[in-house]
Amino acid sequence: MLTNTPKFEILSGSENAVERGVKFMKNTKTRMDITFEKDDPSIVAQIPAYNEGYKDIIKRGAKIRCVTEVTPENILYCKKLLKMVTELL
């Protein structure tokens, strides 16, 4: 039986995504790799549940790697996101 097998999920719908995202963050042990559409950094940076969840992940010593497109329209949110994650690509 394989252990530490990466798990991938695609979430849609804001309520489902936030609820599942919070649950997922609570179970993150070593690393969370996440991709965002170019408009998503503004959403993530403003949702308190995500802010707290990301802080808890970092406190546990896990890494958060986020991949998104940085644009002139989302640069301020990407700067906020950069303070929340280990790596922003």
HTML snippet that shows the backbone in 3Dmol.js (N, CA, C, O; Angstrom):
<script src="https://3Dmol.org/build/3Dmol-min.js"></script>
<div id="view" style="width:600px;height:400px;position:relative"></div>
<script>
const pdb = `
ATOM      1  N   MET A   1       0.842  -1.185   0.000  1.00  0.00           N
ATOM      2  CA  MET A   1       0.000   0.000   0.000  1.00  0.00           C
ATOM      3  C   MET A   1       0.883   1.243   0.000  1.00  0.00           C
ATOM      4  O   MET A   1       1.845   1.332   0.763  1.00  0.00           O
ATOM      5  N   LEU A   2       0.552   2.190  -0.853  1.00  0.00           N
ATOM      6  CA  LEU A   2       1.322   3.423  -0.945  1.00  0.00           C
ATOM      7  C   LEU A   2       0.952   4.368   0.190  1.00  0.00           C
ATOM      8  O   LEU A   2      -0.215   4.474   0.569  1.00  0.00           O
ATOM      9  N   THR A   3       1.944   5.043   0.721  1.00  0.00           N
ATOM     10  CA  THR A   3       1.693   6.071   1.720  1.00  0.00           C
ATOM     11  C   THR A   3       2.147   7.396   1.158  1.00  0.00           C
ATOM     12  O   THR A   3       2.946   7.442   0.223  1.00  0.00           O
ATOM     13  N   ASN A   4       1.645   8.466   1.720  1.00  0.00           N
ATOM     14  CA  ASN A   4       1.992   9.817   1.271  1.00  0.00           C
ATOM     15  C   ASN A   4       1.681  10.041  -0.203  1.00  0.00           C
ATOM     16  O   ASN A   4       2.378  10.802  -0.875  1.00  0.00           O
ATOM     17  N   THR A   5       0.647   9.389  -0.706  1.00  0.00           N
ATOM     18  CA  THR A   5       0.241   9.576  -2.083  1.00  0.00           C
ATOM     19  C   THR A   5      -0.435  10.933  -2.205  1.00  0.00           C
ATOM     20  O   THR A   5      -1.362  11.231  -1.451  1.00  0.00           O
ATOM     21  N   PRO A   6       0.022  11.769  -3.154  1.00  0.00           N
ATOM     22  CA  PRO A   6      -0.611  13.078  -3.317  1.00  0.00           C
ATOM     23  C   PRO A   6      -2.099  12.927  -3.633  1.00  0.00           C
ATOM     24  O   PRO A   6      -2.513  11.984  -4.308  1.00  0.00           O
ATOM     25  N   LYS A   7      -2.878  13.856  -3.143  1.00  0.00           N
ATOM     26  CA  LYS A   7      -4.313  13.857  -3.386  1.00  0.00           C
ATOM     27  C   LYS A   7      -4.676  15.153  -4.081  1.00  0.00           C
ATOM     28  O   LYS A   7      -4.244  16.231  -3.674  1.00  0.00           O
ATOM     29  N   PHE A   8      -5.464  15.044  -5.120  1.00  0.00           N
ATOM     30  CA  PHE A   8      -5.865  16.210  -5.882  1.00  0.00           C
ATOM     31  C   PHE A   8      -7.381  16.329  -5.855  1.00  0.00           C
ATOM     32  O   PHE A   8      -8.098  15.334  -5.965  1.00  0.00           O
ATOM     33  N   GLU A   9      -7.864  17.571  -5.707  1.00  0.00           N
ATOM     34  CA  GLU A   9      -9.295  17.827  -5.732  1.00  0.00           C
ATOM     35  C   GLU A   9      -9.549  19.091  -6.522  1.00  0.00           C
ATOM     36  O   GLU A   9      -8.742  20.021  -6.506  1.00  0.00           O
ATOM     37  N   ILE A  10     -10.664  19.120  -7.208  1.00  0.00           N
ATOM     38  CA  ILE A  10     -11.115  20.322  -7.900  1.00  0.00           C
ATOM     39  C   ILE A  10     -12.400  20.753  -7.214  1.00  0.00           C
ATOM     40  O   ILE A  10     -13.361  19.988  -7.145  1.00  0.00           O
ATOM     41  N   LEU A  11     -12.414  21.975  -6.709  1.00  0.00           N
ATOM     42  CA  LEU A  11     -13.570  22.488  -5.973  1.00  0.00           C
ATOM     43  C   LEU A  11     -14.259  23.562  -6.788  1.00  0.00           C
ATOM     44  O   LEU A  11     -13.603  24.338  -7.483  1.00  0.00           O
ATOM     45  N   SER A  12     -15.592  23.609  -6.706  1.00  0.00           N
ATOM     46  CA  SER A  12     -16.330  24.676  -7.376  1.00  0.00           C
ATOM     47  C   SER A  12     -17.470  25.130  -6.482  1.00  0.00           C
ATOM     48  O   SER A  12     -17.933  24.377  -5.625  1.00  0.00           O
ATOM     49  N   GLY A  13     -17.915  26.339  -6.677  1.00  0.00           N
ATOM     50  CA  GLY A  13     -18.954  26.918  -5.832  1.00  0.00           C
ATOM     51  C   GLY A  13     -18.342  27.470  -4.566  1.00  0.00           C
ATOM     52  O   GLY A  13     -17.615  26.763  -3.870  1.00  0.00           O
ATOM     53  N   SER A  14     -18.624  28.720  -4.256  1.00  0.00           N
ATOM     54  CA  SER A  14     -17.933  29.398  -3.162  1.00  0.00           C
ATOM     55  C   SER A  14     -18.156  28.742  -1.805  1.00  0.00           C
ATOM     56  O   SER A  14     -17.194  28.557  -1.059  1.00  0.00           O
ATOM     57  N   GLU A  15     -19.387  28.387  -1.462  1.00  0.00           N
ATOM     58  CA  GLU A  15     -19.623  27.766  -0.155  1.00  0.00           C
ATOM     59  C   GLU A  15     -18.939  26.409  -0.056  1.00  0.00           C
ATOM     60  O   GLU A  15     -18.305  26.103   0.954  1.00  0.00           O
ATOM     61  N   ASN A  16     -19.063  25.600  -1.095  1.00  0.00           N
ATOM     62  CA  ASN A  16     -18.431  24.285  -1.107  1.00  0.00           C
ATOM     63  C   ASN A  16     -16.918  24.415  -1.038  1.00  0.00           C
ATOM     64  O   ASN A  16     -16.248  23.659  -0.334  1.00  0.00           O
ATOM     65  N   ALA A  17     -16.394  25.372  -1.768  1.00  0.00           N
ATOM     66  CA  ALA A  17     -14.945  25.548  -1.805  1.00  0.00           C
ATOM     67  C   ALA A  17     -14.406  26.001  -0.450  1.00  0.00           C
ATOM     68  O   ALA A  17     -13.388  25.482   0.008  1.00  0.00           O
ATOM     69  N   VAL A  18     -15.057  26.942   0.186  1.00  0.00           N
ATOM     70  CA  VAL A  18     -14.582  27.432   1.488  1.00  0.00           C
ATOM     71  C   VAL A  18     -14.687  26.320   2.532  1.00  0.00           C
ATOM     72  O   VAL A  18     -13.739  26.072   3.276  1.00  0.00           O
ATOM     73  N   GLU A  19     -15.830  25.660   2.583  1.00  0.00           N
ATOM     74  CA  GLU A  19     -16.027  24.588   3.567  1.00  0.00           C
ATOM     75  C   GLU A  19     -15.013  23.462   3.362  1.00  0.00           C
ATOM     76  O   GLU A  19     -14.383  23.010   4.318  1.00  0.00           O
ATOM     77  N   ARG A  20     -14.860  23.021   2.145  1.00  0.00           N
ATOM     78  CA  ARG A  20     -13.918  21.932   1.866  1.00  0.00           C
ATOM     79  C   ARG A  20     -12.484  22.405   2.036  1.00  0.00           C
ATOM     80  O   ARG A  20     -11.625  21.651   2.495  1.00  0.00           O
ATOM     81  N   GLY A  21     -12.225  23.652   1.665  1.00  0.00           N
ATOM     82  CA  GLY A  21     -10.884  24.202   1.826  1.00  0.00           C
ATOM     83  C   GLY A  21     -10.446  24.237   3.279  1.00  0.00           C
ATOM     84  O   GLY A  21      -9.307  23.891   3.591  1.00  0.00           O
ATOM     85  N   VAL A  22     -11.332  24.650   4.167  1.00  0.00           N
ATOM     86  CA  VAL A  22     -11.024  24.698   5.599  1.00  0.00           C
ATOM     87  C   VAL A  22     -10.758  23.291   6.122  1.00  0.00           C
ATOM     88  O   VAL A  22      -9.802  23.070   6.865  1.00  0.00           O
ATOM     89  N   LYS A  23     -11.599  22.348   5.736  1.00  0.00           N
ATOM     90  CA  LYS A  23     -11.402  20.958   6.161  1.00  0.00           C
ATOM     91  C   LYS A  23     -10.067  20.421   5.643  1.00  0.00           C
ATOM     92  O   LYS A  23      -9.333  19.757   6.375  1.00  0.00           O
ATOM     93  N   PHE A  24      -9.767  20.706   4.407  1.00  0.00           N
ATOM     94  CA  PHE A  24      -8.512  20.258   3.802  1.00  0.00           C
ATOM     95  C   PHE A  24      -7.313  20.854   4.540  1.00  0.00           C
ATOM     96  O   PHE A  24      -6.341  20.153   4.822  1.00  0.00           O
ATOM     97  N   MET A  25      -7.386  22.147   4.849  1.00  0.00           N
ATOM     98  CA  MET A  25      -6.266  22.801   5.538  1.00  0.00           C
ATOM     99  C   MET A  25      -6.010  22.187   6.902  1.00  0.00           C
ATOM    100  O   MET A  25      -4.858  22.065   7.321  1.00  0.00           O
ATOM    101  N   LYS A  26      -7.070  21.797   7.602  1.00  0.00           N
ATOM    102  CA  LYS A  26      -6.906  21.184   8.919  1.00  0.00           C
ATOM    103  C   LYS A  26      -6.186  19.847   8.835  1.00  0.00           C
ATOM    104  O   LYS A  26      -5.559  19.415   9.803  1.00  0.00           O
ATOM    105  N   ASN A  27      -6.271  19.191   7.684  1.00  0.00           N
ATOM    106  CA  ASN A  27      -5.636  17.892   7.501  1.00  0.00           C
ATOM    107  C   ASN A  27      -4.262  17.979   6.843  1.00  0.00           C
ATOM    108  O   ASN A  27      -3.593  16.959   6.682  1.00  0.00           O
ATOM    109  N   THR A  28      -3.835  19.169   6.466  1.00  0.00           N
ATOM    110  CA  THR A  28      -2.542  19.329   5.811  1.00  0.00           C
ATOM    111  C   THR A  28      -1.429  19.107   6.828  1.00  0.00           C
ATOM    112  O   THR A  28      -1.363  19.775   7.860  1.00  0.00           O
ATOM    113  N   LYS A  29      -0.566  18.163   6.513  1.00  0.00           N
ATOM    114  CA  LYS A  29       0.504  17.799   7.455  1.00  0.00           C
ATOM    115  C   LYS A  29       1.877  18.333   7.048  1.00  0.00           C
ATOM    116  O   LYS A  29       2.610  18.850   7.891  1.00  0.00           O
ATOM    117  N   THR A  30       2.231  18.215   5.779  1.00  0.00           N
ATOM    118  CA  THR A  30       3.575  18.610   5.362  1.00  0.00           C
ATOM    119  C   THR A  30       3.591  19.661   4.264  1.00  0.00           C
ATOM    120  O   THR A  30       4.456  20.537   4.252  1.00  0.00           O
ATOM    121  N   ARG A  31       2.627  19.578   3.331  1.00  0.00           N
ATOM    122  CA  ARG A  31       2.692  20.483   2.188  1.00  0.00           C
ATOM    123  C   ARG A  31       1.320  20.624   1.548  1.00  0.00           C
ATOM    124  O   ARG A  31       0.556  19.664   1.451  1.00  0.00           O
ATOM    125  N   MET A  32       1.027  21.844   1.116  1.00  0.00           N
ATOM    126  CA  MET A  32      -0.183  22.108   0.343  1.00  0.00           C
ATOM    127  C   MET A  32       0.229  22.867  -0.910  1.00  0.00           C
ATOM    128  O   MET A  32       0.749  23.980  -0.831  1.00  0.00           O
ATOM    129  N   ASP A  33      -0.005  22.263  -2.050  1.00  0.00           N
ATOM    130  CA  ASP A  33       0.226  22.911  -3.336  1.00  0.00           C
ATOM    131  C   ASP A  33      -1.138  23.289  -3.889  1.00  0.00           C
ATOM    132  O   ASP A  33      -2.037  22.451  -3.960  1.00  0.00           O
ATOM    133  N   ILE A  34      -1.292  24.539  -4.276  1.00  0.00           N
ATOM    134  CA  ILE A  34      -2.601  25.013  -4.716  1.00  0.00           C
ATOM    135  C   ILE A  34      -2.439  25.950  -5.899  1.00  0.00           C
ATOM    136  O   ILE A  34      -1.496  26.739  -5.949  1.00  0.00           O
ATOM    137  N   THR A  35      -3.354  25.866  -6.848  1.00  0.00           N
ATOM    138  CA  THR A  35      -3.348  26.780  -7.991  1.00  0.00           C
ATOM    139  C   THR A  35      -4.602  27.640  -7.928  1.00  0.00           C
ATOM    140  O   THR A  35      -5.661  27.197  -7.483  1.00  0.00           O
ATOM    141  N   PHE A  36      -4.457  28.867  -8.381  1.00  0.00           N
ATOM    142  CA  PHE A  36      -5.569  29.811  -8.409  1.00  0.00           C
ATOM    143  C   PHE A  36      -5.700  30.413  -9.794  1.00  0.00           C
ATOM    144  O   PHE A  36      -4.707  30.622 -10.491  1.00  0.00           O
ATOM    145  N   GLU A  37      -6.932  30.689 -10.184  1.00  0.00           N
ATOM    146  CA  GLU A  37      -7.175  31.521 -11.360  1.00  0.00           C
ATOM    147  C   GLU A  37      -6.723  32.936 -10.998  1.00  0.00           C
ATOM    148  O   GLU A  37      -6.544  33.245  -9.819  1.00  0.00           O
ATOM    149  N   LYS A  38      -6.541  33.784 -11.985  1.00  0.00           N
ATOM    150  CA  LYS A  38      -5.985  35.120 -11.726  1.00  0.00           C
ATOM    151  C   LYS A  38      -6.839  35.982 -10.797  1.00  0.00           C
ATOM    152  O   LYS A  38      -6.315  36.900 -10.166  1.00  0.00           O
ATOM    153  N   ASP A  39      -8.139  35.710 -10.697  1.00  0.00           N
ATOM    154  CA  ASP A  39      -9.010  36.503  -9.813  1.00  0.00           C
ATOM    155  C   ASP A  39      -9.079  35.944  -8.390  1.00  0.00           C
ATOM    156  O   ASP A  39      -9.565  36.625  -7.487  1.00  0.00           O
ATOM    157  N   ASP A  40      -8.607  34.732  -8.183  1.00  0.00           N
ATOM    158  CA  ASP A  40      -8.741  34.076  -6.879  1.00  0.00           C
ATOM    159  C   ASP A  40      -7.895  34.661  -5.755  1.00  0.00           C
ATOM    160  O   ASP A  40      -8.337  34.598  -4.608  1.00  0.00           O
ATOM    161  N   PRO A  41      -6.708  35.226  -5.997  1.00  0.00           N
ATOM    162  CA  PRO A  41      -5.964  35.801  -4.876  1.00  0.00           C
ATOM    163  C   PRO A  41      -6.772  36.846  -4.096  1.00  0.00           C
ATOM    164  O   PRO A  41      -6.621  36.961  -2.880  1.00  0.00           O
ATOM    165  N   SER A  42      -7.620  37.598  -4.783  1.00  0.00           N
ATOM    166  CA  SER A  42      -8.435  38.603  -4.084  1.00  0.00           C
ATOM    167  C   SER A  42      -9.431  37.932  -3.150  1.00  0.00           C
ATOM    168  O   SER A  42      -9.718  38.461  -2.076  1.00  0.00           O
ATOM    169  N   ILE A  43      -9.958  36.787  -3.535  1.00  0.00           N
ATOM    170  CA  ILE A  43     -10.917  36.067  -2.700  1.00  0.00           C
ATOM    171  C   ILE A  43     -10.205  35.464  -1.492  1.00  0.00           C
ATOM    172  O   ILE A  43     -10.644  35.635  -0.355  1.00  0.00           O
ATOM    173  N   VAL A  44      -9.117  34.767  -1.744  1.00  0.00           N
ATOM    174  CA  VAL A  44      -8.390  34.078  -0.675  1.00  0.00           C
ATOM    175  C   VAL A  44      -7.847  35.065   0.349  1.00  0.00           C
ATOM    176  O   VAL A  44      -7.915  34.812   1.551  1.00  0.00           O
ATOM    177  N   ALA A  45      -7.314  36.174  -0.112  1.00  0.00           N
ATOM    178  CA  ALA A  45      -6.726  37.164   0.790  1.00  0.00           C
ATOM    179  C   ALA A  45      -7.771  37.809   1.698  1.00  0.00           C
ATOM    180  O   ALA A  45      -7.427  38.358   2.745  1.00  0.00           O
ATOM    181  N   GLN A  46      -9.044  37.746   1.306  1.00  0.00           N
ATOM    182  CA  GLN A  46     -10.090  38.419   2.074  1.00  0.00           C
ATOM    183  C   GLN A  46     -10.959  37.491   2.919  1.00  0.00           C
ATOM    184  O   GLN A  46     -11.809  37.975   3.666  1.00  0.00           O
ATOM    185  N   ILE A  47     -10.776  36.188   2.825  1.00  0.00           N
ATOM    186  CA  ILE A  47     -11.600  35.252   3.591  1.00  0.00           C
ATOM    187  C   ILE A  47     -10.885  34.903   4.890  1.00  0.00           C
ATOM    188  O   ILE A  47      -9.840  34.254   4.861  1.00  0.00           O
ATOM    189  N   PRO A  48     -11.432  35.323   6.033  1.00  0.00           N
ATOM    190  CA  PRO A  48     -10.775  35.068   7.316  1.00  0.00           C
ATOM    191  C   PRO A  48     -10.487  33.590   7.570  1.00  0.00           C
ATOM    192  O   PRO A  48      -9.456  33.256   8.155  1.00  0.00           O
ATOM    193  N   ALA A  49     -11.378  32.705   7.142  1.00  0.00           N
ATOM    194  CA  ALA A  49     -11.157  31.265   7.363  1.00  0.00           C
ATOM    195  C   ALA A  49      -9.901  30.790   6.646  1.00  0.00           C
ATOM    196  O   ALA A  49      -9.181  29.935   7.160  1.00  0.00           O
ATOM    197  N   TYR A  50      -9.634  31.330   5.475  1.00  0.00           N
ATOM    198  CA  TYR A  50      -8.418  30.961   4.748  1.00  0.00           C
ATOM    199  C   TYR A  50      -7.189  31.567   5.417  1.00  0.00           C
ATOM    200  O   TYR A  50      -6.159  30.905   5.543  1.00  0.00           O
ATOM    201  N   ASN A  51      -7.291  32.809   5.840  1.00  0.00           N
ATOM    202  CA  ASN A  51      -6.171  33.443   6.537  1.00  0.00           C
ATOM    203  C   ASN A  51      -5.747  32.618   7.749  1.00  0.00           C
ATOM    204  O   ASN A  51      -4.564  32.330   7.931  1.00  0.00           O
ATOM    205  N   GLU A  52      -6.716  32.244   8.568  1.00  0.00           N
ATOM    206  CA  GLU A  52      -6.424  31.463   9.769  1.00  0.00           C
ATOM    207  C   GLU A  52      -5.921  30.069   9.414  1.00  0.00           C
ATOM    208  O   GLU A  52      -4.989  29.561  10.037  1.00  0.00           O
ATOM    209  N   GLY A  53      -6.538  29.457   8.414  1.00  0.00           N
ATOM    210  CA  GLY A  53      -6.110  28.127   7.996  1.00  0.00           C
ATOM    211  C   GLY A  53      -4.686  28.110   7.495  1.00  0.00           C
ATOM    212  O   GLY A  53      -3.922  27.202   7.823  1.00  0.00           O
ATOM    213  N   TYR A  54      -4.318  29.101   6.706  1.00  0.00           N
ATOM    214  CA  TYR A  54      -2.953  29.180   6.185  1.00  0.00           C
ATOM    215  C   TYR A  54      -1.966  29.408   7.332  1.00  0.00           C
ATOM    216  O   TYR A  54      -0.893  28.805   7.356  1.00  0.00           O
ATOM    217  N   LYS A  55      -2.328  30.279   8.285  1.00  0.00           N
ATOM    218  CA  LYS A  55      -1.458  30.523   9.440  1.00  0.00           C
ATOM    219  C   LYS A  55      -1.234  29.238  10.227  1.00  0.00           C
ATOM    220  O   LYS A  55      -0.113  28.945  10.643  1.00  0.00           O
ATOM    221  N   ASP A  56      -2.302  28.476  10.428  1.00  0.00           N
ATOM    222  CA  ASP A  56      -2.191  27.222  11.173  1.00  0.00           C
ATOM    223  C   ASP A  56      -1.287  26.225  10.448  1.00  0.00           C
ATOM    224  O   ASP A  56      -0.499  25.527  11.085  1.00  0.00           O
ATOM    225  N   ILE A  57      -1.396  26.158   9.147  1.00  0.00           N
ATOM    226  CA  ILE A  57      -0.545  25.250   8.366  1.00  0.00           C
ATOM    227  C   ILE A  57       0.922  25.610   8.571  1.00  0.00           C
ATOM    228  O   ILE A  57       1.753  24.737   8.821  1.00  0.00           O
ATOM    229  N   ILE A  58       1.232  26.892   8.465  1.00  0.00           N
ATOM    230  CA  ILE A  58       2.614  27.351   8.628  1.00  0.00           C
ATOM    231  C   ILE A  58       3.096  27.080  10.050  1.00  0.00           C
ATOM    232  O   ILE A  58       4.234  26.653  10.241  1.00  0.00           O
ATOM    233  N   LYS A  59       2.242  27.321  11.056  1.00  0.00           N
ATOM    234  CA  LYS A  59       2.605  27.055  12.458  1.00  0.00           C
ATOM    235  C   LYS A  59       2.954  25.593  12.683  1.00  0.00           C
ATOM    236  O   LYS A  59       3.822  25.274  13.495  1.00  0.00           O
ATOM    237  N   ARG A  60       2.275  24.702  11.962  1.00  0.00           N
ATOM    238  CA  ARG A  60       2.545  23.268  12.091  1.00  0.00           C
ATOM    239  C   ARG A  60       3.829  22.857  11.378  1.00  0.00           C
ATOM    240  O   ARG A  60       4.239  21.699  11.443  1.00  0.00           O
ATOM    241  N   GLY A  61       4.457  23.810  10.700  1.00  0.00           N
ATOM    242  CA  GLY A  61       5.713  23.519  10.017  1.00  0.00           C
ATOM    243  C   GLY A  61       5.540  23.029   8.592  1.00  0.00           C
ATOM    244  O   GLY A  61       6.515  22.621   7.961  1.00  0.00           O
ATOM    245  N   ALA A  62       4.331  23.059   8.075  1.00  0.00           N
ATOM    246  CA  ALA A  62       4.079  22.632   6.706  1.00  0.00           C
ATOM    247  C   ALA A  62       4.350  23.786   5.743  1.00  0.00           C
ATOM    248  O   ALA A  62       4.446  24.943   6.152  1.00  0.00           O
ATOM    249  N   LYS A  63       4.470  23.460   4.490  1.00  0.00           N
ATOM    250  CA  LYS A  63       4.739  24.440   3.435  1.00  0.00           C
ATOM    251  C   LYS A  63       3.484  24.644   2.600  1.00  0.00           C
ATOM    252  O   LYS A  63       2.692  23.719   2.415  1.00  0.00           O
ATOM    253  N   ILE A  64       3.310  25.864   2.096  1.00  0.00           N
ATOM    254  CA  ILE A  64       2.215  26.184   1.184  1.00  0.00           C
ATOM    255  C   ILE A  64       2.820  26.775  -0.076  1.00  0.00           C
ATOM    256  O   ILE A  64       3.466  27.823  -0.038  1.00  0.00           O
ATOM    257  N   ARG A  65       2.606  26.093  -1.191  1.00  0.00           N
ATOM    258  CA  ARG A  65       3.070  26.595  -2.484  1.00  0.00           C
ATOM    259  C   ARG A  65       1.845  26.951  -3.317  1.00  0.00           C
ATOM    260  O   ARG A  65       0.971  26.112  -3.534  1.00  0.00           O
ATOM    261  N   CYS A  66       1.784  28.188  -3.778  1.00  0.00           N
ATOM    262  CA  CYS A  66       0.645  28.706  -4.522  1.00  0.00           C
ATOM    263  C   CYS A  66       1.099  29.120  -5.928  1.00  0.00           C
ATOM    264  O   CYS A  66       2.104  29.810  -6.093  1.00  0.00           O
ATOM    265  N   VAL A  67       0.341  28.686  -6.923  1.00  0.00           N
ATOM    266  CA  VAL A  67       0.636  29.038  -8.303  1.00  0.00           C
ATOM    267  C   VAL A  67      -0.541  29.843  -8.839  1.00  0.00           C
ATOM    268  O   VAL A  67      -1.687  29.399  -8.777  1.00  0.00           O
ATOM    269  N   THR A  68      -0.251  31.026  -9.363  1.00  0.00           N
ATOM    270  CA  THR A  68      -1.290  31.868  -9.954  1.00  0.00           C
ATOM    271  C   THR A  68      -0.658  32.822 -10.960  1.00  0.00           C
ATOM    272  O   THR A  68       0.561  32.990 -10.992  1.00  0.00           O
ATOM    273  N   GLU A  69      -1.481  33.430 -11.760  1.00  0.00           N
ATOM    274  CA  GLU A  69      -1.015  34.459 -12.695  1.00  0.00           C
ATOM    275  C   GLU A  69      -1.049  35.803 -11.969  1.00  0.00           C
ATOM    276  O   GLU A  69      -2.092  36.217 -11.463  1.00  0.00           O
ATOM    277  N   VAL A  70       0.084  36.470 -11.923  1.00  0.00           N
ATOM    278  CA  VAL A  70       0.152  37.795 -11.307  1.00  0.00           C
ATOM    279  C   VAL A  70      -0.102  38.822 -12.401  1.00  0.00           C
ATOM    280  O   VAL A  70       0.593  38.846 -13.417  1.00  0.00           O
ATOM    281  N   THR A  71      -1.100  39.665 -12.186  1.00  0.00           N
ATOM    282  CA  THR A  71      -1.474  40.689 -13.166  1.00  0.00           C
ATOM    283  C   THR A  71      -1.489  42.053 -12.479  1.00  0.00           C
ATOM    284  O   THR A  71      -1.478  42.129 -11.250  1.00  0.00           O
ATOM    285  N   PRO A  72      -1.515  43.112 -13.254  1.00  0.00           N
ATOM    286  CA  PRO A  72      -1.631  44.440 -12.634  1.00  0.00           C
ATOM    287  C   PRO A  72      -2.893  44.574 -11.772  1.00  0.00           C
ATOM    288  O   PRO A  72      -2.900  45.307 -10.782  1.00  0.00           O
ATOM    289  N   GLU A  73      -3.960  43.861 -12.156  1.00  0.00           N
ATOM    290  CA  GLU A  73      -5.221  43.943 -11.420  1.00  0.00           C
ATOM    291  C   GLU A  73      -5.175  43.198 -10.082  1.00  0.00           C
ATOM    292  O   GLU A  73      -5.895  43.566  -9.153  1.00  0.00           O
ATOM    293  N   ASN A  74      -4.347  42.166  -9.970  1.00  0.00           N
ATOM    294  CA  ASN A  74      -4.347  41.383  -8.728  1.00  0.00           C
ATOM    295  C   ASN A  74      -3.051  41.507  -7.926  1.00  0.00           C
ATOM    296  O   ASN A  74      -2.864  40.792  -6.941  1.00  0.00           O
ATOM    297  N   ILE A  75      -2.168  42.393  -8.331  1.00  0.00           N
ATOM    298  CA  ILE A  75      -0.845  42.487  -7.696  1.00  0.00           C
ATOM    299  C   ILE A  75      -0.947  42.778  -6.192  1.00  0.00           C
ATOM    300  O   ILE A  75      -0.177  42.217  -5.413  1.00  0.00           O
ATOM    301  N   LEU A  76      -1.857  43.623  -5.777  1.00  0.00           N
ATOM    302  CA  LEU A  76      -1.981  43.935  -4.346  1.00  0.00           C
ATOM    303  C   LEU A  76      -2.420  42.699  -3.552  1.00  0.00           C
ATOM    304  O   LEU A  76      -1.941  42.465  -2.443  1.00  0.00           O
ATOM    305  N   TYR A  77      -3.325  41.920  -4.124  1.00  0.00           N
ATOM    306  CA  TYR A  77      -3.768  40.696  -3.452  1.00  0.00           C
ATOM    307  C   TYR A  77      -2.673  39.634  -3.461  1.00  0.00           C
ATOM    308  O   TYR A  77      -2.538  38.870  -2.506  1.00  0.00           O
ATOM    309  N   CYS A  78      -1.900  39.587  -4.530  1.00  0.00           N
ATOM    310  CA  CYS A  78      -0.779  38.640  -4.573  1.00  0.00           C
ATOM    311  C   CYS A  78       0.264  39.000  -3.513  1.00  0.00           C
ATOM    312  O   CYS A  78       0.890  38.112  -2.934  1.00  0.00           O
ATOM    313  N   LYS A  79       0.452  40.280  -3.260  1.00  0.00           N
ATOM    314  CA  LYS A  79       1.380  40.693  -2.201  1.00  0.00           C
ATOM    315  C   LYS A  79       0.865  40.242  -0.841  1.00  0.00           C
ATOM    316  O   LYS A  79       1.647  39.812   0.007  1.00  0.00           O
ATOM    317  N   LYS A  80      -0.440  40.336  -0.627  1.00  0.00           N
ATOM    318  CA  LYS A  80      -1.030  39.840   0.627  1.00  0.00           C
ATOM    319  C   LYS A  80      -0.887  38.322   0.709  1.00  0.00           C
ATOM    320  O   LYS A  80      -0.555  37.769   1.757  1.00  0.00           O
ATOM    321  N   LEU A  81      -1.143  37.670  -0.408  1.00  0.00           N
ATOM    322  CA  LEU A  81      -1.031  36.219  -0.461  1.00  0.00           C
ATOM    323  C   LEU A  81       0.399  35.763  -0.194  1.00  0.00           C
ATOM    324  O   LEU A  81       0.617  34.734   0.447  1.00  0.00           O
ATOM    325  N   LEU A  82       1.352  36.509  -0.674  1.00  0.00           N
ATOM    326  CA  LEU A  82       2.762  36.181  -0.472  1.00  0.00           C
ATOM    327  C   LEU A  82       3.107  36.156   1.018  1.00  0.00           C
ATOM    328  O   LEU A  82       3.994  35.413   1.439  1.00  0.00           O
ATOM    329  N   LYS A  83       2.415  36.960   1.807  1.00  0.00           N
ATOM    330  CA  LYS A  83       2.642  36.958   3.261  1.00  0.00           C
ATOM    331  C   LYS A  83       1.978  35.763   3.941  1.00  0.00           C
ATOM    332  O   LYS A  83       2.283  35.453   5.092  1.00  0.00           O
ATOM    333  N   MET A  84       1.069  35.091   3.228  1.00  0.00           N
ATOM    334  CA  MET A  84       0.323  33.977   3.798  1.00  0.00           C
ATOM    335  C   MET A  84       0.907  32.609   3.432  1.00  0.00           C
ATOM    336  O   MET A  84       0.634  31.618   4.109  1.00  0.00           O
ATOM    337  N   VAL A  85       1.702  32.553   2.374  1.00  0.00           N
ATOM    338  CA  VAL A  85       2.190  31.272   1.854  1.00  0.00           C
ATOM    339  C   VAL A  85       3.702  31.199   1.939  1.00  0.00           C
ATOM    340  O   VAL A  85       4.378  32.203   2.167  1.00  0.00           O
ATOM    341  N   THR A  86       4.223  29.993   1.753  1.00  0.00           N
ATOM    342  CA  THR A  86       5.650  29.783   1.761  1.00  0.00           C
ATOM    343  C   THR A  86       6.271  30.183   0.431  1.00  0.00           C
ATOM    344  O   THR A  86       7.380  30.717   0.385  1.00  0.00           O
ATOM    345  N   GLU A  87       5.545  29.918  -0.649  1.00  0.00           N
ATOM    346  CA  GLU A  87       6.083  30.172  -1.984  1.00  0.00           C
ATOM    347  C   GLU A  87       4.944  30.576  -2.905  1.00  0.00           C
ATOM    348  O   GLU A  87       3.885  29.949  -2.898  1.00  0.00           O
ATOM    349  N   LEU A  88       5.158  31.628  -3.706  1.00  0.00           N
ATOM    350  CA  LEU A  88       4.178  32.085  -4.681  1.00  0.00           C
ATOM    351  C   LEU A  88       4.845  32.073  -6.039  1.00  0.00           C
ATOM    352  O   LEU A  88       5.851  32.745  -6.268  1.00  0.00           O
ATOM    353  N   LEU A  89       4.261  31.292  -6.935  1.00  0.00           N
ATOM    354  CA  LEU A  89       4.806  31.172  -8.292  1.00  0.00           C
ATOM    355  C   LEU A  89       3.831  31.700  -9.298  1.00  0.00           C
ATOM    356  O   LEU A  89       4.112  31.684 -10.497  1.00  0.00           O
TER     357      LEU A  89
END
`;
const viewer = $3Dmol.createViewer("view");
viewer.addModel(pdb, "pdb");
viewer.setStyle({}, {cartoon: {color: "spectrum"}});
viewer.zoomTo();
viewer.render();
</script>
